[in-house]
Amino acid sequence: MPQISPTSSQITLDNVNFIANTFLTRLRGLLGRSEMPKNTCLILTPCRQVHTFFMRFPIGAVFLNKQGVVGEYCPGLCHKK
């Protein structure tokens, strides 16, 4: 899970284990996984929205602008929505 500093809007990624930067890798995303290991994250780039259809676990989402500054943080997106 990313660590976010609420005062500076900076994000620190402990472990980036998954990068989805092609159409197919973004399309697949986390589908088929039964869990997300602790302290890991998936980077989707580019990405304007996420969904959790067919997922088996809730996720958190951090949206960054082009400069890498946190624009929005959604810590508890329910699965299957």
C-alpha positions as YAML, in Angstrom:
chain: A
units: angstrom
residues:
- id: 1
  name: MET
  ca: [0.00, 0.00, 0.00]
- id: 2
  name: PRO
  ca: [1.40, 3.39, -0.85]
- id: 3
  name: GLN
  ca: [2.29, 5.76, 1.96]
- id: 4
  name: ILE
  ca: [0.86, 9.23, 1.42]
- id: 5
  name: SER
  ca: [1.93, 12.38, 3.20]
- id: 6
  name: PRO
  ca: [-1.29, 14.39, 3.71]
- id: 7
  name: THR
  ca: [0.59, 17.68, 4.08]
- id: 8
  name: SER
  ca: [2.71, 17.49, 0.94]
- id: 9
  name: SER
  ca: [0.64, 15.25, -1.36]
- id: 10
  name: GLN
  ca: [3.69, 13.06, -1.90]
- id: 11
  name: ILE
  ca: [3.46, 9.32, -2.37]
- id: 12
  name: THR
  ca: [6.06, 6.70, -1.53]
- id: 13
  name: LEU
  ca: [5.73, 3.31, -3.12]
- id: 14
  name: ASP
  ca: [7.31, 0.58, -0.98]
- id: 15
  name: ASN
  ca: [7.25, -2.15, -3.63]
- id: 16
  name: VAL
  ca: [6.14, -1.70, -7.21]
- id: 17
  name: ASN
  ca: [5.65, -5.29, -8.29]
- id: 18
  name: PHE
  ca: [3.22, -4.77, -11.15]
- id: 19
  name: ILE
  ca: [3.39, -2.22, -13.96]
- id: 20
  name: ALA
  ca: [0.62, -2.14, -16.55]
- id: 21
  name: ASN
  ca: [1.65, 0.17, -19.37]
- id: 22
  name: THR
  ca: [0.18, -1.51, -22.44]
- id: 23
  name: PHE
  ca: [-3.43, -1.94, -23.49]
- id: 24
  name: LEU
  ca: [-3.45, -5.66, -22.65]
- id: 25
  name: THR
  ca: [-1.70, -5.36, -19.27]
- id: 26
  name: ARG
  ca: [-4.03, -2.51, -18.24]
- id: 27
  name: LEU
  ca: [-7.04, -4.52, -19.44]
- id: 28
  name: ARG
  ca: [-6.03, -7.50, -17.32]
- id: 29
  name: GLY
  ca: [-4.94, -5.43, -14.32]
- id: 30
  name: LEU
  ca: [-5.46, -7.50, -11.18]
- id: 31
  name: LEU
  ca: [-8.08, -9.84, -12.62]
- id: 32
  name: GLY
  ca: [-7.56, -13.47, -11.68]
- id: 33
  name: ARG
  ca: [-5.66, -12.66, -8.50]
- id: 34
  name: SER
  ca: [-7.13, -13.80, -5.21]
- id: 35
  name: GLU
  ca: [-5.24, -11.18, -3.19]
- id: 36
  name: MET
  ca: [-2.70, -8.39, -3.40]
- id: 37
  name: PRO
  ca: [0.45, -8.96, -1.35]
- id: 38
  name: LYS
  ca: [0.97, -6.40, 1.43]
- id: 39
  name: ASN
  ca: [3.10, -3.36, 0.63]
- id: 40
  name: THR
  ca: [2.79, -3.82, -3.12]
- id: 41
  name: CYS
  ca: [1.08, -1.85, -5.81]
- id: 42
  name: LEU
  ca: [0.05, -1.94, -9.44]
- id: 43
  name: ILE
  ca: [0.84, 1.10, -11.57]
- id: 44
  name: LEU
  ca: [-1.54, 1.71, -14.46]
- id: 45
  name: THR
  ca: [-0.20, 4.20, -16.94]
- id: 46
  name: PRO
  ca: [-1.89, 6.03, -18.51]
- id: 47
  name: CYS
  ca: [-5.08, 5.69, -16.48]
- id: 48
  name: ARG
  ca: [-8.08, 7.95, -15.95]
- id: 49
  name: GLN
  ca: [-10.40, 5.52, -14.15]
- id: 50
  name: VAL
  ca: [-10.47, 2.11, -12.54]
- id: 51
  name: HIS
  ca: [-13.14, -0.48, -11.92]
- id: 52
  name: THR
  ca: [-13.30, -3.55, -9.71]
- id: 53
  name: PHE
  ca: [-15.63, -5.76, -11.77]
- id: 54
  name: PHE
  ca: [-14.87, -9.47, -11.20]
- id: 55
  name: MET
  ca: [-12.25, -8.72, -8.56]
- id: 56
  name: ARG
  ca: [-12.06, -10.79, -5.38]
- id: 57
  name: PHE
  ca: [-10.76, -8.15, -2.98]
- id: 58
  name: PRO
  ca: [-11.08, -4.40, -2.31]
- id: 59
  name: ILE
  ca: [-8.33, -2.05, -3.48]
- id: 60
  name: GLY
  ca: [-7.04, 1.42, -2.83]
- id: 61
  name: ALA
  ca: [-6.41, 3.81, -5.71]
- id: 62
  name: VAL
  ca: [-4.14, 6.83, -5.96]
- id: 63
  name: PHE
  ca: [-4.56, 9.13, -8.96]
- id: 64
  name: LEU
  ca: [-1.56, 11.25, -9.91]
- id: 65
  name: ASN
  ca: [-1.43, 14.21, -12.27]
- id: 66
  name: LYS
  ca: [1.17, 14.51, -15.03]
- id: 67
  name: GLN
  ca: [3.65, 16.01, -12.57]
- id: 68
  name: GLY
  ca: [3.28, 12.99, -10.25]
- id: 69
  name: VAL
  ca: [1.36, 14.89, -7.56]
- id: 70
  name: VAL
  ca: [-1.50, 13.11, -5.81]
- id: 71
  name: GLY
  ca: [-4.81, 14.42, -7.09]
- id: 72
  name: GLU
  ca: [-7.12, 11.96, -5.37]
- id: 73
  name: TYR
  ca: [-6.74, 9.03, -2.98]
- id: 74
  name: CYS
  ca: [-9.47, 6.40, -2.68]
- id: 75
  name: PRO
  ca: [-8.36, 3.97, 0.04]
- id: 76
  name: GLY
  ca: [-11.26, 1.53, 0.09]
- id: 77
  name: LEU
  ca: [-12.76, 0.77, -3.30]
- id: 78
  name: CYS
  ca: [-15.09, -2.19, -2.90]
- id: 79
  name: HIS
  ca: [-14.66, -5.18, -5.12]
- id: 80
  name: LYS
  ca: [-17.24, -6.30, -7.71]
- id: 81
  name: LYS
  ca: [-18.32, -2.73, -8.57]
...
